[in-house]
Amino acid sequence: MLMPIKPPKFLRQFLRGEFFRYLVSGSLAFICDFSVLVFCTEILGVHYLYSNIAGYTVGLLLSYTLNTKWVFEHRRFNDHRGREFAYFTFIVLAGLGVSELVIWLATESFGFPYMVSKIVSVFFVFLFNFAAKKWLLFSPTRS
């Protein structure tokens, strides 16, 4: 009888950790964001930078839900959900600014298709958003 192979401890910890859950939730939010971007641009004929804002908004709502319900173990503003959502929105809007800038530069200056530019922007925004959310919103309160 074959014994099941047990993954190394560091891998088990990673797969149960916040960063992995953030990666999964961020991927789901990105799929929604990207889908709205392409739909608005290709089907509705909206300029890609406006479509990016629409997609980012959909991603924000999904991301907030997943981050508060599943990703992070601590909530600094658990008793103040309005404040928490306001900070979350501020962080995401800062990320949107980075996204818009990268997409615009990559598309207009380097000639990348807007969809490729969006994917390039994700690398910059993903780490910024994780670090800012973890630090400002989802770390244990300091006593």
Disulfide bonds with the S-S distance in Angstrom:
none
